[in-house]
């Protein structure tokens, strides 16, 4: 009788709040301050600050709605400029805010033979330098829609965030012969509960209050990467 091929395992990581201390609002503020005109940068920064209550409310109601509202702010920005600034964003903002134990977690998981995958609602070009630095195998992230080299302010499909993450994990697992029952997922947020539940080994990292309570009730591991 022919033996069946053993599937691979993977480790899926949320990013904001899980591996790094900052979030997408910090990213947009960085881009706003680096627009060519200082006056334009000041105006954009003021608009961003004024929009924070709207962003906060949108995120509480629906993560998908939050992303749709938030990424409208990128409309009209040059793709080339965004990609170039992503390297500066990593050096100046993301790198200093990586949790101290994040690299140890990924190194340990890699030594265990797991495929390393970042799963982020942030934009792909802002996450690529981080993915390269961490040495992960793949990146699943949101993508801006561009026309003639400029952002339309809309996200390309598929949307990454909240309830769509388990769908994307299942699709990824199917394409890469991954056994989700033998895989790990890490997140800090209750909004990622469905992503954590789709794998056999969920872990709460730096969890918010609601996720900590769920992790405690299901006896999931809780990590502090600080």
ROTITI-403394 format. One record per residue: residue in three letters; x, y, z of N, C-alpha, C, O in turn. Coordinates in steps of 0.05 Angstrom, whole numbers, plus 32768, in hexadecimal, padded with zeros to 4 digits. Layout:
<atoms>
ATOM    aa    n_x    n_y    n_z   ca_x   ca_y   ca_z    c_x    c_y    c_z    o_x    o_y    o_z
ATOM   ALA      X      Y      Z      X      Y      Z      X      Y      Z      X      Y      Z
...
</atoms>
This chain:
<atoms>
ATOM    aa    n_x    n_y    n_z   ca_x   ca_y   ca_z    c_x    c_y    c_z    o_x    o_y    o_z
ATOM   UNK   8011   7FE8   8000   8000   8000   8000   8012   8019   8000   8024   801B   8010
ATOM   UNK   800D   802B   7FEE   801D   8044   7FEC   8017   8055   8004   8001   8059   800C
ATOM   UNK   802D   8061   800F   802A   8073   8026   8022   808E   801C   802B   8098   8007
ATOM   UNK   8011   809B   802C   8008   80B6   8024   801D   80CB   802B   802B   80C8   803F
ATOM   UNK   8020   80DF   801C   8034   80F4   8020   802C   8105   8038   8015   810E   803B
ATOM   UNK   803F   810A   804A   8039   811A   8062   8039   8137   805A   804B   8141   804D
ATOM   UNK   8024   8145   8062   8022   8162   805B   8034   8173   806C   803E   816A   8081
ATOM   UNK   803A   818B   8063   804B   819E   8072   803A   81AD   8086   8022   81AD   8086
ATOM   UNK   8049   81B9   8099   803C   81CB   80AC   8045   81E7   80A7   805A   81EC   809B
ATOM   UNK   8036   81FB   80B1   803C   8217   80AD   8037   8226   80C7   8028   821D   80D8
ATOM   UNK   8043   823D   80C9   803E   8250   80DF   8035   826A   80D2   8043   8276   80C2
ATOM   UNK   801C   8272   80D9   8010   828A   80CD   8010   82A0   80E3   8007   829C   80F9
ATOM   UNK   801B   82B8   80DC   801D   82CD   80EF   800E   82E6   80E6   8012   82F1   80D1
ATOM   UNK   7FFB   82EF   80F7   7FF2   830A   80F4   800A   831C   80FA   801D   8313   8106
ATOM   UNK   8009   8336   80F1   8020   8347   80F4   801C   835D   8109   8029   835E   811E
ATOM   UNK   8009   836F   8103   8004   8386   8115   7FFC   837E   8130   7FE7   8370   8133
ATOM   UNK   800B   8385   8145   8005   837D   8160   800F   8362   8168   8011   835C   8180
ATOM   UNK   8015   8351   8154   801E   8336   8159   803D   8335   8158   804A   832C   816B
ATOM   UNK   8048   833D   8141   8065   833D   813D   8071   8359   8141   8088   835C   8148
ATOM   UNK   8060   836E   813C   8069   838A   813E   8055   839A   814F   803E   8392   8151
ATOM   UNK   805F   83AF   815B   804E   83BF   816D   803B   83D2   815F   8028   83DC   816B
ATOM   UNK   8040   83D8   8146   8031   83ED   8138   801C   83E1   8126   801A   83C9   8123
ATOM   UNK   800D   83F3   8118   7FF7   83EA   8106   7FF6   83FB   80ED   8008   840C   80E9
ATOM   UNK   7FE2   83F7   80DD   7FE0   8404   80C2   7FDD   8422   80C5   7FE5   8431   80B2
ATOM   UNK   7FD2   842D   80DB   7FD0   844A   80DE   7FEB   8457   80E0   7FF0   846C   80D5
ATOM   UNK   7FFE   844A   80EE   8019   8453   80F0   8026   8454   80D4   8035   8467   80CD
ATOM   UNK   8020   8440   80C4   802B   843E   80A9   8022   8456   8098   8032   8463   808B
ATOM   UNK   8008   845B   8099   7FFE   8471   8089   8009   848C   8092   800F   849D   8082
ATOM   UNK   800C   848F   80AC   8017   84A8   80B7   8034   84AC   80AD   803C   84C3   80A7
ATOM   UNK   8043   8496   80AB   805E   8498   80A0   805E   84A2   8083   806D   84B4   807C
ATOM   UNK   804C   8497   8072   804A   849F   8056   8041   84BC   8055   804A   84CB   8044
ATOM   UNK   802F   84C4   8066   8024   84DF   8065   803A   84F3   806A   803A   8508   805D
ATOM   UNK   804C   84EE   807C   8061   8501   8083   8077   8502   806D   8089   8513   806F
ATOM   UNK   8076   84F0   805A   808B   84EF   8046   8081   84F6   802A   808E   84F0   8016
ATOM   UNK   806A   8503   8029   8060   850C   800F   8072   8524   8006   807C   8532   8017
ATOM   UNK   8075   8528   7FEC   8088   853C   7FE2   8086   8558   7FEE   809A   8564   7FF4
ATOM   UNK   806E   8562   7FF1   806A   857C   7FFB   8066   857C   8019   8055   856C   8023
ATOM   UNK   8075   858C   8028   8072   858D   8045   8055   8595   804D   8049   858A   805F
ATOM   UNK   804B   85A9   803E   802F   85B2   8043   801C   859B   803F   8009   8597   804F
ATOM   UNK   8020   858C   8029   800F   8576   8024   8011   8561   803A   7FFD   8555   8042
ATOM   UNK   8029   855C   8043   802E   8548   8058   801F   8551   8072   8012   8541   807F
ATOM   UNK   8021   856B   8078   8014   8574   8090   7FF5   8572   808E   7FE8   856A   80A1
ATOM   UNK   7FEB   8578   8076   7FCE   8576   8072   7FC5   8559   8074   7FB1   8554   8080
ATOM   UNK   7FD4   8547   8067   7FCD   852B   8068   7FCF   8520   8084   7FBD   8511   808D
ATOM   UNK   7FE3   8528   8093   7FE6   851F   80AF   7FCF   8528   80C0   7FC4   8519   80D0
ATOM   UNK   7FC6   8541   80BC   7FB0   854C   80CB   7F96   853D   80C4   7F86   8537   80D5
ATOM   UNK   7F93   8536   80AA   7F7C   8527   80A2   7F7C   850B   80AE   7F67   8500   80B6
ATOM   UNK   7F94   84FF   80AF   7F96   84E4   80BB   7F8F   84E5   80D9   7F80   84D4   80E2
ATOM   UNK   7F99   84FA   80E7   7F92   84FC   8104   7F74   8500   8108   7F69   84F4   811A
ATOM   UNK   7F68   8510   80F6   7F4B   8515   80F8   7F3B   84FC   80F2   7F24   84F9   80FB
ATOM   UNK   7F47   84EA   80E3   7F39   84D2   80DB   7F3B   84BB   80EE   7F2D   84A7   80EC
ATOM   UNK   7F4D   84BE   8102   7F52   84A8   8115   7F38   849D   8122   7F34   8485   8123
ATOM   UNK   7F26   84AF   812C   7F0D   84A5   8137   7EFD   8494   8123   7EF0   8480   812B
ATOM   UNK   7EFC   849D   810A   7EEE   848E   80F5   7EFB   8473   80F1   7EED   845F   80EF
ATOM   UNK   7F16   8472   80EF   7F24   8459   80EC   7F1E   8446   8103   7F19   842E   80FF
ATOM   UNK   7F1F   8451   811B   7F1A   8441   8133   7EFE   8435   8133   7EFA   841D   8138
ATOM   UNK   7EEA   8446   812C   7ECF   843C   812C   7ECB   8427   8116   7EBD   8413   811A
ATOM   UNK   7ED7   842C   80FF   7ED4   8419   80E9   7EE0   83FE   80F0   7ED5   83E9   80EA
ATOM   UNK   7EF7   83FE   80FE   7F05   83E5   8105   7EF4   83D6   8119   7EF4   83BD   8118
ATOM   UNK   7EE6   83E4   812B   7ED6   83D6   813F   7EBD   83C9   8133   7EB4   83B4   813C
ATOM   UNK   7EB3   83D5   811E   7E9A   83CB   8111   7EA1   83B5   80FD   7E94   83A0   80FE
ATOM   UNK   7EB5   83B9   80EC   7EBC   83A6   80D8   7ED8   83AB   80CE   7EDF   83C0   80C5
ATOM   UNK   7EE9   8396   80D1   7F05   8398   80C7   7F06   839E   80A9   7F17   83AD   80A0
ATOM   UNK   7EF3   8391   809A   7EF3   8396   807D   7EEB   83B3   8077   7EF8   83BF   8066
ATOM   UNK   7ED8   83BD   8085   7ECF   83D9   8081   7EE6   83EC   8089   7EEB   83FF   807C
ATOM   UNK   7EF4   83E5   809F   7F0A   83F5   80A8   7F1F   83F8   8091   7F28   840E   808B
ATOM   UNK   7F26   83E1   8085   7F3A   83E2   8070   7F30   83F2   8058   7F40   8400   804C
ATOM   UNK   7F17   83EF   8051   7F0C   83FD   803A   7F0D   841C   803F   7F14   842B   802D
ATOM   UNK   7F06   8424   8058   7F06   8440   805F   7F23   844A   8060   7F29   845F   8055
ATOM   UNK   7F34   843B   806D   7F4F   8444   8072   7F5F   8447   8058   7F6D   845B   8054
ATOM   UNK   7F5E   8433   8046   7F6F   8433   802E   7F66   8447   8019   7F74   844B   8005
ATOM   UNK   7F4E   8453   801C   7F47   8469   800A   7F5B   847F   800C   7F5F   848E   7FF9
ATOM   UNK   7F68   8482   8023   7F7B   8497   8028   7F93   8495   8016   7FA2   84A9   8012
ATOM   UNK   7F98   847D   800A   7FAF   8479   7FF9   7FAA   8482   7FDC   7FBC   8482   7FCC
ATOM   UNK   7F91   8489   7FD6   7F8A   8490   7FBA   7F9C   84A6   7FAF   7FA0   84BA   7FBC
ATOM   UNK   7FA7   84A1   7F97   7FB8   84B5   7F8A   7FD5   84B3   7F90   7FE5   84C1   7F83
ATOM   UNK   7FDD   84A2   7FA2   7FFA   849F   7FA9   8007   848D   7F94   7FFC   847A   7F8B
ATOM   UNK   8020   8494   7F8D   802F   8486   7F79   8039   846B   7F83   8042   8468   7F9A
ATOM   UNK   8035   8456   7F73   803E   843B   7F7B   805C   843B   7F7F   8066   842F   7F93
ATOM   UNK   806C   8447   7F6D   8089   8447   7F70   8091   8455   7F8A   80A3   844B   7F98
ATOM   UNK   8084   846B   7F91   808B   8479   7FA9   8084   8469   7FC2   8094   8468   7FD5
ATOM   UNK   806D   845C   7FC2   8065   844B   7FD9   8079   8434   7FDD   807F   842E   7FF4
ATOM   UNK   8082   8428   7FC8   8094   8411   7FCA   80AF   841A   7FD4   80BB   840D   7FE6
ATOM   UNK   80B9   8430   7FCA   80D3   843B   7FD3   80D2   8442   7FF1   80E4   843C   8000
ATOM   UNK   80BC   8450   7FF9   80B9   8458   8015   80B5   8440   8028   80BA   8443   8040
ATOM   UNK   80AC   842A   801D   80A8   8412   802E   80C2   8409   803B   80C2   83FF   8051
ATOM   UNK   80D9   840D   802D   80F3   8406   8038   80FA   8418   8050   8104   8410   8064
ATOM   UNK   80F4   8432   804C   80F9   8445   8062   80E6   8440   8079   80ED   8442   8090
ATOM   UNK   80CD   843A   8072   80B9   8433   8087   80C3   841C   8098   80C1   841C   80B1
ATOM   UNK   80CE   8408   808C   80D9   83F1   809B   80F0   83F9   80AD   80F0   83F3   80C5
ATOM   UNK   8103   8408   80A2   811B   840F   80B1   8114   8422   80C9   811F   841F   80DF
ATOM   UNK   8102   8435   80C4   80FD   844A   80D8   80E6   8443   80EB   80E6   844D   8102
ATOM   UNK   80D2   8434   80E2   80BA   8430   80F2   80B6   8413   80FA   80B2   840D   8112
ATOM   UNK   80B8   8401   80E7   80B1   83E5   80ED   80C7   83D7   80FC   80C2   83CA   8111
ATOM   UNK   80E0   83D9   80F3   80F6   83CB   80FF   80F9   83D1   811D   80FC   83BE   812D
ATOM   UNK   80F8   83EA   8125   80FA   83F0   8142   80E2   83E6   8152   80E4   83E5   816B
ATOM   UNK   80CD   83DE   8145   80B4   83D6   8153   80AE   83B8   8151   8098   83AF   8157
ATOM   UNK   80C2   83A8   8147   80BE   838B   8147   80C1   8382   8164   80D4   8389   8172
ATOM   UNK   80AE   8371   816D   80B0   8367   8188   80CA   8357   818C   80D2   8349   817A
ATOM   UNK   80D7   835B   81A3   80F1   834E   81A8   80F2   8330   81A3   8107   8326   8199
ATOM   UNK   80DD   8322   81A9   80DE   8305   81A7   80D2   82FB   818D   80CF   82E3   8189
ATOM   UNK   80CA   830D   817B   80BE   8304   8161   80D1   82F3   8151   80C9   82DE   8146
ATOM   UNK   80EA   82FB   814E   80FD   82EC   813F   8102   82D1   814B   8105   82BD   813C
ATOM   UNK   8103   82CF   8165   8107   82B5   8172   80F0   82A2   816D   80F4   828B   8168
ATOM   UNK   80D8   82AD   816D   80C0   829D   8167   80C1   8291   814B   80BC   8279   8147
ATOM   UNK   80C8   82A2   8138   80C9   829A   811C   80E0   8286   8118   80DD   8272   810A
ATOM   UNK   80F7   828B   8124   810E   8279   8121   8108   825E   812C   810F   8249   8120
ATOM   UNK   80FB   825D   8143   80F3   8244   8150   80E0   8234   813E   80E2   821C   813B
ATOM   UNK   80CD   8242   8133   80B9   8236   8122   80C6   822C   8108   80BF   8216   80FE
ATOM   UNK   80D9   823B   80FD   80E7   8233   80E5   80F7   8219   80EA   80F8   8207   80D9
ATOM   UNK   8104   8218   8101   8114   8200   8108   8103   81E7   810B   810C   81D1   8107
ATOM   UNK   80E9   81EC   8112   80D6   81D6   8114   80CC   81CC   80F9   80BE   81B9   80F7
ATOM   UNK   80D5   81DA   80E4   80CE   81D2   80C9   80B5   81DE   80BE   80AA   81D5   80A9
ATOM   UNK   80AA   81F3   80CB   8092   8200   80C1   8097   8214   80AC   80AB   8223   80AD
ATOM   UNK   8085   8216   8099   8086   822B   8085   807D   8245   8093   8069   8244   80A1
ATOM   UNK   808A   825B   808F   8085   8274   809D   8075   8287   808B   807E   828E   8075
ATOM   UNK   805E   8290   8095   804C   82A1   8084   8041   82B8   8094   8036   82B4   80AA
ATOM   UNK   8045   82D0   808A   8039   82E8   8096   801D   82EC   808A   801A   82E9   8071
ATOM   UNK   800A   82F2   809A   7FEE   82F6   8091   7FE5   8311   809C   7FDF   8313   80B4
ATOM   UNK   7FE5   8326   808B   7FE1   8341   8095   7FCC   8351   8085   7FCA   834E   806D
ATOM   UNK   7FBD   8361   8093   7FAA   8373   8086   7FB8   838C   807C   7FAB   839D   8070
ATOM   UNK   7FD2   838F   8082   7FE2   83A5   8078   7FE7   83A1   805A   7FE0   838D   804F
ATOM   UNK   7FF2   83B6   804E   7FF7   83B4   8031   8011   83A4   802B   8024   83A6   803B
ATOM   UNK   8010   8396   8016   8026   8383   8010   8041   8391   800E   8055   8387   8018
ATOM   UNK   8043   83A8   8001   805D   83B5   7FFD   8068   83BF   8018   8081   83C3   801A
ATOM   UNK   8057   83C5   802C   8061   83CD   8046   806B   83B5   8056   807B   83B9   8069
ATOM   UNK   8061   839D   8050   8068   8385   805E   8080   8376   8052   808D   8366   8060
ATOM   UNK   8087   837B   8039   809C   836C   802C   80B7   836F   803A   80C5   835B   803E
ATOM   UNK   80C0   8388   8041   80D9   838A   804F   80DA   837B   806A   80EE   836F   8071
ATOM   UNK   80C3   837B   8078   80C1   836C   8091   80C3   834E   808C   80D1   833F   809A
ATOM   UNK   80B5   8344   8077   80B6   8328   8070   80D2   831F   8069   80DB   830A   8071
ATOM   UNK   80E0   8331   805B   80FC   832B   8053   810E   832A   806C   811F   8318   806F
ATOM   UNK   810A   833D   807E   811A   833E   8097   8115   8325   80A9   8128   831A   80B4
ATOM   UNK   80FC   831D   80AB   80F6   8306   80BC   80FC   82EC   80AE   80FD   82D7   80BB
ATOM   UNK   8101   82EC   8094   8108   82D4   8086   80F1   82C1   8082   80F5   82A8   8081
ATOM   UNK   80D8   82CB   8080   80C1   82BA   807D   80BF   82B0   8060   80CC   82BB   804E
ATOM   UNK   80AF   829C   805C   80AC   828F   8042   8098   829E   8030   809C   82A0   8018
ATOM   UNK   8083   82A8   803C   806D   82B4   802C   8060   82CB   803B   8061   82CD   8054
ATOM   UNK   8053   82DC   802C   8044   82F3   8036   8028   82F3   802A   8025   82F3   8011
ATOM   UNK   8014   82F3   803B   7FF8   82F7   8032   7FF0   8312   803D   7FEF   8316   8056
ATOM   UNK   7FEB   8326   802C   7FE5   8341   8035   7FD2   834F   8021   7FCE   8345   800B
ATOM   UNK   7FC7   8365   802A   7FB6   8374   8018   7FC6   8382   8003   7FDD   8388   8006
ATOM   UNK   7FB9   8386   7FEC   7FC6   8394   7FD5   7FB5   83AB   7FCC   7F9C   83A9   7FCA
ATOM   UNK   7FC2   83C2   7FC8   7FB4   83D9   7FBD   7FAF   83D5   7F9F   7FBF   83C9   7F91
ATOM   UNK   7F99   83DF   7F96   7F94   83E0   7F79   7FA2   83F9   7F6D   7F9F   840F   7F78
ATOM   UNK   7FB1   83F5   7F57   7FBE   840B   7F4A   7FB5   840E   7F2D   7FB0   83FA   7F20
ATOM   UNK   7FB3   8426   7F24   7FAD   842C   7F08   7FC1   8441   7EFE   7FC3   8457   7F09
ATOM   UNK   7FCF   8439   7EE9   7FE4   844B   7EDD   7FF8   8454   7EF2   8001   846B   7EF2
ATOM   UNK   7FFE   8442   7F05   8013   8448   7F19   800A   8457   7F31   801A   845E   7F42
ATOM   UNK   7FEF   845C   7F34   7FE6   846B   7F4B   7FCF   845B   7F59   7FBF   844E   7F4D
ATOM   UNK   7FCF   845D   7F74   7FBB   844E   7F84   7F9F   8459   7F80   7F9B   8471   7F7F
ATOM   UNK   7F8C   8447   7F7D   7F70   844F   7F7A   7F63   8454   7F95   7F4D   8460   7F96
ATOM   UNK   7F6F   844A   7FAA   7F63   844B   7FC5   7F52   8433   7FCB   7F44   8432   7FDF
ATOM   UNK   7F52   841F   7FB9   7F43   8407   7FBD   7F57   83EF   7FC0   7F6D   83F0   7FB6
ATOM   UNK   7F4E   83DB   7FCF   7F5E   83C3   7FD2   7F57   83AF   7FBC   7F40   83AB   7FB4
ATOM   UNK   7F6C   83A2   7FB2   7F69   838C   7F9F   7F5F   8373   7FAE   7F65   8370   7FC6
ATOM   UNK   7F51   8362   7FA1   7F48   8349   7FAD   7F5E   8334   7FAB   7F6D   8335   7F99
ATOM   UNK   7F5F   8321   7FBE   7F4D   831E   7FD5   7F54   8330   7FED   7F6C   8336   7FF1
ATOM   UNK   7F40   8339   7FFB   7F44   8348   8013   7F50   8337   8029   7F48   831F   802C
ATOM   UNK   7F63   8342   8038   7F70   8333   804E   7F68   8340   8069   7F6F   8357   806D
ATOM   UNK   7F5A   8331   807A   7F53   833C   8094   7F3B   832E   80A0   7F28   8327   8091
ATOM   UNK   7F3B   832C   80BA   7F23   8321   80C8   7F1A   8306   80BE   7F2A   82F3   80BE
ATOM   UNK   7F01   8305   80B6   7EF5   82EB   80AF   7F00   82DF   8095   7EFC   82C8   8090
ATOM   UNK   7F0E   82EF   8085   7F19   82E4   806C   7F33   82D5   8070   7F3B   82C5   805F
ATOM   UNK   7F40   82D9   8087   7F5A   82CC   808C   7F59   82AD   808B   7F6A   82A1   807F
ATOM   UNK   7F45   82A1   8099   7F44   8284   8097   7F3F   8279   807B   7F4A   8264   8074
ATOM   UNK   7F31   8288   806B   7F2D   8280   804F   7F47   8280   8040   7F4E   826E   8031
ATOM   UNK   7F57   8296   8045   7F71   8298   8038   7F84   8283   8042   7F95   8279   8032
ATOM   UNK   7F83   827C   805B   7F94   8267   8066   7F8E   824C   805A   7F9F   823D   8053
ATOM   UNK   7F74   8246   8057   7F6C   822D   804B   7F75   822B   802E   7F7F   8217   8025
ATOM   UNK   7F72   8242   8020   7F7B   8243   8004   7F99   823F   8002   7FA3   8230   7FF1
ATOM   UNK   7FA8   824C   8014   7FC5   824A   8014   7FCD   822D   801A   7FDF   8222   800E
ATOM   UNK   7FC0   8221   802E   7FC6   8206   8036   7FC1   81F3   801F   7FD1   81E0   801B
ATOM   UNK   7FAC   81F7   8010   7FA6   81E6   7FF9   7FBB   81E8   7FE4   7FC4   81D4   7FD8
ATOM   UNK   7FC4   8200   7FDE   7FD8   8205   7FC9   7FF4   81FB   7FD1   8004   81F4   7FBF
ATOM   UNK   7FFA   81FB   7FEB   8015   81F4   7FF4   8016   81D9   8003   802B   81D4   8010
ATOM   UNK   8001   81CA   8002   8000   81B0   800F   8006   81B2   802C   8016   81A3   8037
ATOM   UNK   7FF8   81C5   803A   7FFC   81CA   8056   7FE5   81BC   8066   7FCE   81BE   805F
ATOM   UNK   7FED   81AF   807B   7FD9   81A3   808E   7FD3   81B8   80A3   7FE3   81BC   80B5
ATOM   UNK   7FBB   81C4   80A2   7FB4   81D9   80B5   7FB1   81CE   80D2   7FB6   81DC   80E5
ATOM   UNK   7FAA   81B5   80D4   7FA7   81A8   80EE   7FC2   81A6   80FD   7FC3   81A5   8115
ATOM   UNK   7FD8   81A6   80ED   7FF3   81A5   80F9   8001   81C0   80F7   801A   81C1   80FA
ATOM   UNK   7FF2   81D5   80F2   7FFE   81EF   80EE   7FF8   8202   8105   7FE6   81FD   8116
ATOM   UNK   8007   8218   8107   8004   822C   811C   7FF9   8246   8110   7FFC   824B   80F8
ATOM   UNK   7FEC   8256   8121   7FE4   8271   811A   7FE8   8282   8133   7FE3   827A   8149
ATOM   UNK   7FF1   829B   812E   7FF7   82AE   8144   7FE9   82C8   813F   7FEB   82D3   8129
ATOM   UNK   7FDC   82D3   8153   7FCF   82ED   8150   7FCC   82FA   816C   7FCB   82EC   8180
ATOM   UNK   7FC9   8314   816C   7FC5   8323   8184   7FA8   832B   8188   7FA0   8334   819D
ATOM   UNK   7F98   8328   8173   7F7D   8334   8172   7F66   8320   8171   7F67   830C   8163
ATOM   UNK   7F51   8327   8180   7F38   8317   817F   7F2D   8316   8163   7F1F   8303   815C
ATOM   UNK   7F32   832B   8153   7F27   832C   8138   7F33   8316   8127   7F28   8310   8112
ATOM   UNK   7F49   830A   8130   7F55   82F3   8121   7F4E   82D8   812C   7F5B   82C4   8127
ATOM   UNK   7F39   82D7   813C   7F31   82BE   8148   7F2C   82A8   8134   7F33   8291   8138
ATOM   UNK   7F1F   82AF   811E   7F19   829B   8109   7F33   8290   80FC   7F34   8279   80F5
ATOM   UNK   7F47   82A2   80FA   7F61   8298   80EF   7F6E   8285   8102   7F79   8270   80FA
ATOM   UNK   7F6D   828B   811C   7F79   827A   8130   7F6B   825F   8131   7F77   824A   8135
ATOM   UNK   7F50   8260   812E   7F40   8247   8131   7F44   8234   811A   7F3D   821C   811C
ATOM   UNK   7F4E   823E   8103   7F50   822C   80EB   7F68   821A   80EC   7F6A   8207   80DD
ATOM   UNK   7F7B   821F   80FF   7F93   820E   8101   7F91   81FD   811A   7F81   8202   812C
ATOM   UNK   7FA2   81E8   811A   7FA1   81D6   8131   7FB0   81E1   8149   7FAC   81D7   815F
ATOM   UNK   7FC1   81F6   8145   7FD2   8200   815B   7FD1   821E   815C   7FE5   822B   8155
ATOM   UNK   7FBB   8229   8165   7FB8   8246   8167   7FC7   8251   817F   7FC9   8244   8194
ATOM   UNK   7FD2   826A   817D   7FE1   8276   8193   7FDA   8294   8194   7FDA   82A1   8180
ATOM   UNK   7FD4   829D   81AC   7FCF   82BA   81B0   7FE9   82C8   81B7   7FF7   82C0   81CA
ATOM   UNK   7FF0   82DC   81A7   8009   82EB   81AB   8002   8307   81B4   7FF4   8315   81A6
ATOM   UNK   800C   8310   81CB   8006   832B   81D5   7FE8   8331   81D2   7FE1   8346   81C8
ATOM   UNK   7FD7   831F   81DC   7FBB   8320   81D5   7FAC   8337   81E2   7FB3   8340   81F8
ATOM   UNK   7F97   8341   81D4   7F85   8354   81E0   7F74   8345   81F5   7F75   832C   81F7
ATOM   UNK   7F64   8354   8203   7F55   8348   821A   7F42   8332   8211   7F41   831D   821E
ATOM   UNK   7F34   8336   81FB   7F20   8322   81F2   7F2E   8308   81E8   7F25   82F2   81EE
ATOM   UNK   7F44   830C   81D9   7F52   82F4   81D0   7F5F   82E5   81E7   7F60   82CC   81E7
ATOM   UNK   7F69   82F4   81FB   7F75   82E6   8212   7F61   82D5   8220   7F67   82BF   8229
ATOM   UNK   7F48   82DF   8222   7F33   82D0   822F   7F2C   82B7   8220   7F29   82A2   822B
ATOM   UNK   7F2B   82B9   8205   7F26   82A2   81F4   7F3C   828D   81F7   7F37   8275   81FA
ATOM   UNK   7F55   8297   81F5   7F6C   8285   81F7   7F6C   8276   8212   7F72   825E   8213
ATOM   UNK   7F65   8284   8227   7F63   8278   8241   7F4D   8262   8242   7F51   824D   824D
ATOM   UNK   7F37   8268   8236   7F20   8255   8237   7F26   823C   8226   7F1D   8226   822D
ATOM   UNK   7F36   823F   8210   7F3C   8228   81FF   7F58   821C   8206   7F61   8209   81F8
ATOM   UNK   7F65   8227   821A   7F80   821E   8221   7F94   8221   820B   7FA5   8210   8207
ATOM   UNK   7F92   8237   81FB   7FA6   823C   81E7   7FBE   8249   81F4   7FBC   8257   8208
ATOM   UNK   7FD6   8245   81E8   7FEE   8253   81F2   7FEB   8271   81EF   7FDF   827B   81DC
ATOM   UNK   7FF6   8280   8202   7FF7   829D   8201   8014   82A6   8203   8022   829F   8217
ATOM   UNK   801D   82B5   81EF   8039   82BE   81EF   803B   82DC   81F2   8029   82EB   81E8
ATOM   UNK   804F   82E5   8200   8056   8302   8201   8070   8305   81F3   8085   82FC   81FD
ATOM   UNK   8070   8312   81DC   8089   8316   81CC   8098   832F   81D4   80AC   8336   81C7
ATOM   UNK   808E   833D   81E8   809B   8356   81EF   80B5   8351   81FF   80C2   8364   8207
</atoms>
